Amino acid sequence: MMRPFLGSLLASVSAVLIAFSPAGAQQNYQLLGPNDAVTKVNGVTITKGQLEGTMNKLLPFMTYHSSVSDERFLKIQKKALNTLIETELIYDFAKKNKLDKVDKKEIDKALSDVKEERAQGGQLQKISKRTA
């Protein structure tokens, strides 16, 4: 089930996707330069370079895997593109709701709380003692 805010953001996405035919996906994809747009999300361009970076996280050194089938390549590409789109939508939502501006005092307090919890043994240690 999709979260309500993500659903509403997805509705506002203007995406211009480059179509790849399954038979020649890798060959068509290679024609693009690293700064060429593969999609646009709420006015923000996602480039081939960004897509490749995300694809490499899903299948490291994909360029060395020449045996990757076109079908597998397309699945990885789609997953990577979806990841980039979702990341941009979440960032856009955070900006619109002023969630990207965290007060330094809040950060310092959170760090202080973590340090204090660690000094007291922390939840993880308490749980591990109970299960041992």
N, C-alpha and C positions, 0 to 999 in steps of 0.2 A: 504494500500500500504506500502510495506517495504522500509525503508530508504536504499539508495544505500550502505552506508558503512556497515550496519548491514547485508544486503544481501550478500556482499562479504565475510564478516566474517563467516556467516553461512556456506558458501561453504567450508570454511577451517576447519570446526569443525570435529574432529574425535570423534564420540560418540559411546561408547559401552554401550548400554542400557540393563538393565536387564529386561527380558520379564516376565510379570506377566499375568497369565491367569485370565480372569474375574471371573471365578468360585471360585478361591481360592487366590485372590490377597492379602488379609490381611494375610493369613497363610504363603504364600511364602515370603512375605515381612518381616515377623517376624523372619525368619531364618537368616537374615543378621545381622551382628554386626554393631555398630555405626560407626566404622572406615572402613567398607567395601565400596568399590567403587560402585556407581550406574551409573556413567557416567564419561567420560573424555572429557574436552573441551580444545583444543589447548595445550594438555599436562598437564592440571591442573585437578586433581581428585576432583570430587564432591562425598562426602560420604553420607551414609545413615543418619548420624547424622545431616548433613547440610540440607538434604532433609526434615527430620522430623521437624527441626526447622522452615523451611519455610512452611511446611504443617500446623504446629500448629498456624502459623500466619493467615493462610487462614481459618482454622477451629480449634479454640482454644480447647485445651484439648481433642483432637480427641480420645485419648486412653480411655477416659471416655464415649465416644459416641459409645458404642458397637452396637448400632442400625444403624450405618452408613452402608449403602449397599455397596457391592463390586463395583457397578457401580459408586456411588458417591465417594468412596475412590479412584478409578482410575482417576476420573476427577480432584480431588484435587491433587493427586500425579502428574499428568501430568502438571497441572498448576504450581505447585511448582517447578517441574523440569525445565520447560520452563523459569520460573523466574530466577532460578539459572544460567542456561545456558546464558540467555540474559545478566545478570549482569556480568558474566565472560567475555563475548564477548565485552561488552561496556568498561570494565576495560582494556582488552587487547588492544582495539582500542585506548583508551586514552594513555596507556603506549607507544604504537608504535608511536603515534603522539605527544609525550611529553606533553600531557595535564595533566599529573599527577604531574607535577612540577610547582607549582605556587610560584612566588616570594613573599616573606613576605611583600615587599613594596606594591604589588598589593592588598594583603589582607587588609593591613592597610588603603590604600586609599579607598577601597570599604566600609570598616567599617566607615571611616570618612564621606564618602558620605551619608551613611544611617543615621548616627547621625545628619548630617547637614540637611538632608531632613526632619527628624523628628522634628528638632528644628524649621523649617519653616512651619510646619503644615502637611507636607507629602501629597502625592498624594491621599491616601485613604480618608483622612479628606476632601480634596478639592472636591473629587468626591461625598462624602456623603453629603456635603453642597449643591451641585448642584441638587442632587436628592431629597432633603428634601423639 
